[in-house]
Amino acid sequence: MRFSYLNSTTILFGQKQINSISHMIDKSQKVLVIYGGGSIKKNGVYQQIALALEGYDWQEFSGVGSNPTKEKMDEAVALIKEQKIDFILAVGGGSVVDGSKYAAAAAYYNGDGWDIMTGRYRPRVALPIGVILTIPATGSESNTSFVITKAQTNEKITSVAGCVQPSFAVMDPDVMKTLPEKQLVNGIADAWVHVCEQYLTKPRGALVQDGYSEALLKTLKILGDTYQDRDSDTWRSNLMWAANQALNGLIAVGVEQDWATHMIGHELTAIWHVDHARSLSIIQPSLLRNQIKYKRGKLEQMGRNVFGFESSPDLAERTIDAIEAFYVSLGLPVKLEDYGCSKSEAINSVVRKLEHFGMTALTENGTVTPSVIREILDEAII
C-alpha cells in the first residue's frame, strides 16, 4: 500500500454543538448561511444559528434543493461576489453541502462555474466552508467531493477539489428528530453503497480498510434491522457517525475503488429525478450480479464477515441476494419502474449520457462498457 491521507475537517459531534460555531468562525468574517427549503426554521436549527451568530455580519441564501443545480448555485455565487462574502456556512444535507462547495470554488473564478464540473477549470482556492449537518447520508461534510446537476441539459457530474474541504462540521443527532422517514432510509442506503464502492473490489490484504468497512456495514445493517428504534438518541447518533465515516476517505486509502453504481445511478437521478440513494439500490444488485466473476472474492468475504454466512460455492450469489433483501426490508426499490418511455428508450438515454461523459470503462476493472451497462440496465429496469 502507498497512499497519503489527510482529513482536516474538525468534527463537532453531539447534542447542542451548534453553539460551537461561534468559536469556529472569526467575527471579522462576513458569513453567508446557505440552506434548503426552510425546514431549519421549523425544527429550531435556524434559531440556534441566529443565536450563535449574534454580533456577526451574516446573511442567508435559501432554496437549495435535492440534487443542487448549477443554475441555483450560480445565484449564490453572484451574491457572494456582490456582497464580498468571506465564509460559507452550509446548513443541511449533502445537497446543500455540495452546492456550497461549488459556490465556494466558483466564487474565485471569473468564467462559467460549470467549467469546474467539466474539468476545464481546476480550482486551487475557495472560500472557507463550515457545515451544520441536518441529514446524514453523503459524508460530504468532511470530504472534497461534490455533485452538481445542470438542469438545462440534465447533466449530473461529480468533481473533487481539495480546496473545498469543509473546515468544520457540526453533527448534532438531535436535528434528525424531525426528518421524514424516507430521508432516514435513504441515509442508510447511501452510506451502505458508499462503503461497498470502496470495499467490493479486489482482495488486497488491506486488513484495516477491510475491517473498518465491515464494521461500518455491520453497523448499518443493525440500524436497518432495528429501524423501529429510530427515535432513540443512540440510533440517530450511530447513523450520523457511520454515514460520515463511510466517505471521509479513510477506507479508500491503499485500495481500488469502483463507483460504477454511482455513475449509472446519477443518470437515473438526472433524467427521472430518482432519489440518489434509491438510484443506488436499483442499480447495485444488478451490477454485482453482472460483475460477479470479478468481485466473487470480496463478495464472499462480505458474506462471511458482514452477514455471517457459512462458506459455500454459491456464497457470493447469496451475498448479493442478502444485499437486495436488505434494501427490500427498508422499503427501497430494487428495480426502476416509472420512467415514462419504453424500456429500450430508457436504456438508450442512460447509455448515451454515460458515453457523452466518456464513462465507457467503469468499475475498478474497466469492464463495465456501454454494452455491459445495457445488460445491467436490462435487469434493473422493468
C-alpha positions as CSV (number, residue, x, y, z in Angstrom):
1,M,0.0,0.0,0.0
2,R,1.1,3.5,-0.9
3,F,-1.0,6.5,0.0
4,S,-1.2,9.9,1.5
5,Y,-4.1,10.7,3.9
6,L,-5.3,13.9,5.4
7,N,-8.7,14.9,6.7
8,S,-8.5,18.4,8.0
9,T,-12.2,18.8,8.9
10,T,-12.8,19.4,12.6
11,I,-15.8,17.3,13.7
12,L,-18.1,18.8,16.5
13,F,-20.3,15.8,17.3
14,G,-23.1,15.6,19.8
15,Q,-26.1,17.5,21.2
16,K,-26.0,21.3,21.5
17,Q,-22.9,21.6,19.3
18,I,-24.4,24.2,17.0
19,N,-23.5,26.7,19.7
20,S,-19.8,25.9,18.9
21,I,-19.8,27.7,15.6
22,S,-19.2,31.0,17.3
23,H,-15.7,29.6,18.2
24,M,-15.1,28.3,14.7
25,I,-15.8,31.4,12.6
26,D,-13.9,34.7,13.1
27,K,-16.2,37.6,13.8
28,S,-14.4,39.7,11.2
29,Q,-15.7,37.4,8.5
30,K,-18.8,38.2,6.6
31,V,-20.9,35.0,6.6
32,L,-23.4,33.5,4.1
33,V,-25.7,30.9,5.5
34,I,-26.8,28.6,2.7
35,Y,-29.7,26.2,3.3
36,G,-32.5,24.4,1.6
37,G,-36.3,24.7,1.7
38,G,-36.7,26.2,5.1
39,S,-37.2,23.1,7.4
40,I,-34.4,24.5,9.6
41,K,-36.8,27.3,10.6
42,K,-39.4,24.7,11.8
43,N,-37.0,22.4,13.7
44,G,-35.2,25.1,15.7
45,V,-31.9,24.8,13.9
46,Y,-32.2,28.3,12.3
47,Q,-32.9,29.9,15.7
48,Q,-29.8,28.2,17.2
49,I,-27.7,29.5,14.3
50,A,-29.0,33.0,14.7
51,L,-28.2,32.9,18.4
52,A,-24.7,31.6,17.8
53,L,-24.0,34.2,15.1
54,E,-25.2,37.1,17.2
55,G,-22.8,40.0,16.6
56,Y,-21.7,38.7,13.2
57,D,-22.3,40.2,9.8
58,W,-24.3,37.5,8.1
59,Q,-26.9,36.9,5.5
60,E,-28.7,33.9,4.1
61,F,-29.3,32.1,0.8
62,S,-32.1,29.6,0.7
63,G,-33.9,27.3,-1.7
64,V,-31.1,24.8,-2.5
65,G,-33.0,21.6,-3.4
66,S,-32.1,18.0,-3.7
67,N,-29.5,17.4,-6.4
68,P,-28.3,21.0,-6.4
69,T,-28.3,22.7,-9.7
70,K,-25.7,24.9,-11.3
71,E,-28.4,27.4,-12.1
72,K,-29.4,27.8,-8.5
73,M,-25.9,27.9,-7.1
74,D,-24.8,30.4,-9.7
75,E,-27.2,32.8,-7.9
76,A,-25.3,32.1,-4.7
77,V,-22.0,32.8,-6.5
78,A,-23.3,36.2,-7.7
79,L,-24.4,37.1,-4.2
80,I,-21.0,36.0,-2.7
81,K,-19.2,38.2,-5.2
82,E,-21.6,41.2,-4.8
83,Q,-21.6,41.1,-1.0
84,K,-17.9,40.2,-0.7
85,I,-18.6,37.2,1.5
86,D,-15.7,35.7,3.4
87,F,-17.2,32.4,4.8
88,I,-19.9,30.0,3.8
89,L,-21.9,28.2,6.5
90,A,-23.8,25.3,4.8
91,V,-26.8,24.1,6.8
92,G,-28.4,20.9,5.5
93,G,-27.7,17.6,4.0
94,G,-25.3,16.5,1.2
95,S,-27.1,18.6,-1.4
96,V,-26.7,21.9,0.5
97,V,-23.0,21.0,1.3
98,D,-22.3,20.0,-2.3
99,G,-23.9,23.2,-3.6
100,S,-21.9,25.3,-1.2
101,K,-18.7,23.6,-2.3
102,Y,-19.4,24.6,-5.9
103,A,-20.2,28.1,-4.9
104,A,-17.1,28.4,-2.7
105,A,-14.9,27.4,-5.7
106,A,-16.8,29.3,-8.3
107,A,-16.5,32.5,-6.2
108,Y,-12.8,32.7,-7.2
109,Y,-13.5,32.1,-10.9
110,N,-14.4,34.6,-13.5
111,G,-15.7,32.1,-16.0
112,D,-18.7,29.8,-16.1
113,G,-18.8,27.7,-12.9
114,W,-19.7,24.7,-14.9
115,D,-16.1,24.6,-16.1
116,I,-15.3,23.3,-12.6
117,M,-17.5,20.3,-13.1
118,T,-16.3,19.5,-16.7
119,G,-12.6,19.9,-15.7
120,R,-11.9,22.9,-17.8
121,Y,-11.1,24.8,-14.6
122,R,-9.4,23.1,-11.6
123,P,-9.9,25.2,-8.5
124,R,-6.9,25.6,-6.2
125,V,-8.6,28.2,-3.9
126,A,-12.1,28.5,-2.5
127,L,-14.0,30.3,0.2
128,P,-13.8,28.5,3.6
129,I,-16.8,26.4,4.4
130,G,-18.3,25.3,7.7
131,V,-21.2,22.7,7.8
132,I,-24.1,22.1,10.1
133,L,-25.3,18.7,9.0
134,T,-29.0,18.0,9.2
135,I,-29.3,14.9,7.1
136,P,-26.8,12.0,7.5
137,A,-26.1,10.3,4.2
138,T,-23.4,11.5,1.9
139,G,-20.3,12.3,4.1
140,S,-19.9,15.5,2.1
141,E,-19.4,17.4,5.4
142,S,-15.8,16.1,5.7
143,N,-14.6,15.3,2.2
144,T,-13.5,17.0,-1.0
145,S,-16.1,15.8,-3.5
146,F,-19.3,17.4,-4.7
147,V,-22.0,16.5,-7.2
148,I,-23.9,19.2,-9.2
149,T,-26.6,19.0,-11.8
150,K,-27.0,21.3,-14.8
151,A,-30.8,21.5,-15.1
152,Q,-30.7,22.9,-18.6
153,T,-29.1,19.7,-20.1
154,N,-29.9,17.1,-17.4
155,E,-26.2,16.6,-16.7
156,K,-25.1,15.4,-13.3
157,I,-21.3,15.5,-12.7
158,T,-19.0,14.7,-9.7
159,S,-16.0,16.9,-9.1
160,V,-13.2,16.8,-6.5
161,A,-11.1,19.7,-5.2
162,G,-9.0,19.8,-2.0
163,C,-9.7,23.5,-1.5
164,V,-13.4,22.9,-0.8
165,Q,-12.9,20.5,2.2
166,P,-15.0,22.0,5.0
167,S,-13.0,23.5,7.9
168,F,-15.5,22.1,10.4
169,A,-18.7,20.1,10.6
170,V,-21.3,20.2,13.4
171,M,-23.0,16.9,13.7
172,D,-25.9,17.1,16.3
173,P,-28.1,14.0,16.1
174,D,-31.0,15.9,17.6
175,V,-31.6,17.7,14.3
176,M,-32.6,14.3,12.8
177,K,-35.7,14.1,15.1
178,T,-37.9,15.9,12.5
179,L,-36.5,14.2,9.4
180,P,-39.1,12.3,7.2
181,E,-38.8,8.5,7.3
182,K,-37.8,8.5,3.6
183,Q,-34.6,10.5,4.4
184,L,-33.6,8.2,7.2
185,V,-33.9,5.2,5.0
186,N,-32.1,6.9,2.1
187,G,-29.3,7.8,4.5
188,I,-28.8,4.1,5.4
189,A,-28.7,3.1,1.7
190,D,-26.4,5.9,0.7
191,A,-23.9,5.1,3.3
192,W,-24.1,1.4,2.7
193,V,-23.3,1.8,-1.0
194,H,-20.5,4.3,-0.3
195,V,-18.8,1.6,1.7
196,C,-19.4,-1.0,-0.9
197,E,-17.9,1.1,-3.7
198,Q,-14.6,1.1,-1.7
199,Y,-14.8,-2.4,-0.3
200,L,-16.4,-4.7,-3.0
201,T,-13.4,-4.6,-5.4
202,K,-10.4,-6.9,-5.2
203,P,-8.8,-8.6,-2.2
204,R,-5.6,-6.7,-1.5
205,G,-4.8,-7.7,2.1
206,A,-5.7,-4.2,3.4
207,L,-6.8,-5.5,6.8
208,V,-7.5,-2.2,8.4
209,Q,-9.6,-0.8,5.5
210,D,-11.5,-4.1,5.1
211,G,-12.1,-4.5,8.8
212,Y,-13.3,-0.9,9.2
213,S,-15.5,-1.3,6.1
214,E,-17.1,-4.4,7.5
215,A,-17.6,-2.7,10.9
216,L,-19.5,0.1,9.1
217,L,-21.6,-2.3,7.0
218,K,-22.5,-4.3,10.1
219,T,-23.4,-1.1,11.9
220,L,-25.7,0.0,9.0
221,K,-27.2,-3.5,8.9
222,I,-28.0,-3.3,12.6
223,L,-29.6,0.2,12.1
224,G,-31.7,-1.2,9.3
225,D,-32.7,-4.2,11.3
226,T,-33.6,-2.0,14.3
227,Y,-35.3,0.7,12.3
228,Q,-38.1,0.6,14.9
229,D,-35.7,2.2,17.3
230,R,-35.0,5.2,15.0
231,D,-36.4,7.7,17.6
232,S,-33.6,6.9,20.1
233,D,-30.6,9.1,20.6
234,T,-28.3,6.0,20.2
235,W,-29.8,5.0,16.8
236,R,-29.6,8.6,15.4
237,S,-26.0,9.1,16.7
238,N,-24.8,5.8,15.1
239,L,-26.4,6.6,11.7
240,M,-24.9,10.1,11.6
241,W,-21.4,8.9,12.5
242,A,-21.5,5.8,10.3
243,A,-22.6,7.9,7.2
244,N,-19.7,10.3,7.9
245,Q,-17.1,7.6,8.3
246,A,-18.3,5.8,5.1
247,L,-17.0,8.6,2.9
248,N,-14.4,10.6,4.8
249,G,-11.6,9.0,2.7
250,L,-10.2,6.6,5.3
251,I,-11.4,3.2,4.0
252,A,-10.4,4.3,0.4
253,V,-6.7,4.7,1.0
254,G,-4.5,2.0,-0.4
255,V,-7.3,0.1,-2.1
256,E,-9.0,0.2,-5.5
257,Q,-12.4,1.7,-5.8
258,D,-15.4,1.1,-8.0
259,W,-18.1,3.8,-8.2
260,A,-19.9,2.4,-11.3
261,T,-23.1,2.1,-9.3
262,H,-22.9,5.8,-8.6
263,M,-22.1,6.8,-12.1
264,I,-25.0,4.8,-13.6
265,G,-27.3,5.9,-10.7
266,H,-26.5,9.5,-11.3
267,E,-28.2,9.3,-14.7
268,L,-31.4,7.9,-13.2
269,T,-31.5,10.9,-10.9
270,A,-30.6,13.4,-13.7
271,I,-33.1,12.0,-16.2
272,W,-36.0,10.8,-14.0
273,H,-35.3,12.6,-10.7
274,V,-35.0,9.3,-8.8
275,D,-33.7,9.9,-5.2
276,H,-29.9,9.4,-5.2
277,A,-30.0,6.6,-2.6
278,R,-32.8,4.9,-4.4
279,S,-30.9,5.0,-7.7
280,L,-28.2,3.1,-6.0
281,S,-30.4,0.4,-4.5
282,I,-31.9,-0.1,-8.0
283,I,-28.5,-0.4,-9.8
284,Q,-26.2,-2.1,-7.3
285,P,-27.7,-5.7,-7.2
286,S,-27.9,-5.9,-11.0
287,L,-24.4,-4.6,-11.3
288,L,-23.0,-7.0,-8.8
289,R,-24.6,-10.0,-10.4
290,N,-23.2,-8.9,-13.8
291,Q,-19.7,-8.4,-12.4
292,I,-19.7,-11.4,-10.0
293,K,-16.7,-13.1,-11.6
294,Y,-14.5,-10.1,-10.8
295,K,-16.0,-9.5,-7.3
296,R,-16.5,-13.0,-6.1
297,G,-13.6,-12.9,-3.6
298,K,-14.8,-9.7,-1.8
299,L,-18.5,-10.7,-2.0
300,E,-17.6,-14.0,-0.3
301,Q,-15.7,-12.1,2.4
302,M,-18.6,-9.8,2.9
303,G,-21.0,-12.8,3.1
304,R,-18.9,-14.3,5.9
305,N,-17.9,-11.2,7.8
306,V,-21.0,-9.0,7.5
307,F,-23.9,-11.4,7.0
308,G,-22.4,-14.3,9.0
309,F,-22.9,-16.8,6.2
310,E,-21.0,-20.2,6.1
311,S,-18.7,-20.8,3.1
312,S,-20.3,-22.5,0.1
313,P,-19.9,-22.5,-3.7
314,D,-22.8,-20.0,-4.0
315,L,-21.7,-17.7,-1.2
316,A,-21.2,-14.7,-3.5
317,E,-24.6,-15.2,-5.0
318,R,-26.2,-15.4,-1.6
319,T,-24.4,-12.3,-0.5
320,I,-25.9,-10.3,-3.4
321,D,-29.3,-11.7,-2.6
322,A,-28.9,-10.6,1.0
323,I,-27.9,-7.1,0.0
324,E,-31.0,-6.9,-2.2
325,A,-33.2,-8.3,0.6
326,F,-31.8,-5.7,3.0
327,Y,-33.0,-2.9,0.6
328,V,-36.4,-4.5,0.3
329,S,-36.7,-4.8,4.1
330,L,-36.2,-1.0,4.2
331,G,-38.8,-0.4,1.5
332,L,-36.2,0.7,-1.0
333,P,-36.8,-0.1,-4.7
334,V,-34.5,-2.6,-6.4
335,K,-36.0,-2.1,-9.9
336,L,-36.8,1.1,-11.9
337,E,-40.5,1.0,-12.8
338,D,-41.5,4.6,-13.5
339,Y,-39.5,6.1,-16.4
340,G,-42.2,7.4,-18.8
341,C,-40.9,5.8,-22.0
342,S,-40.2,2.4,-23.5
343,K,-37.6,0.2,-21.7
344,S,-35.3,0.4,-24.7
345,E,-35.6,4.2,-24.9
346,A,-34.8,4.4,-21.2
347,I,-31.7,2.2,-21.5
348,N,-30.5,4.2,-24.6
349,S,-31.0,7.5,-22.6
350,V,-28.7,6.4,-19.8
351,V,-26.0,4.9,-22.1
352,R,-25.9,8.0,-24.3
353,K,-25.3,10.2,-21.3
354,L,-22.6,8.0,-19.9
355,E,-20.9,7.8,-23.3
356,H,-21.1,11.6,-23.6
357,F,-19.1,11.9,-20.4
358,G,-16.6,9.3,-21.5
359,M,-17.7,6.7,-19.0
360,T,-17.1,3.7,-21.2
361,A,-14.9,1.6,-18.9
362,L,-16.4,1.7,-15.4
363,T,-15.5,-0.2,-12.2
364,E,-12.1,-0.9,-10.8
365,N,-11.5,-3.3,-13.7
366,G,-12.8,-1.1,-16.5
367,T,-15.1,-4.0,-17.5
368,V,-18.4,-2.1,-17.4
369,T,-18.5,-0.9,-21.0
370,P,-21.6,0.5,-22.8
371,S,-22.7,-3.0,-23.8
372,V,-22.4,-4.2,-20.3
373,I,-24.3,-1.2,-19.0
374,R,-27.1,-2.2,-21.3
375,E,-27.1,-5.7,-19.7
376,I,-27.2,-4.2,-16.2
377,L,-30.0,-1.8,-17.0
378,D,-31.9,-4.6,-18.8
379,E,-32.1,-6.4,-15.4
380,A,-32.6,-3.2,-13.3
381,I,-35.4,-1.7,-15.4
382,I,-38.8,-3.4,-15.7
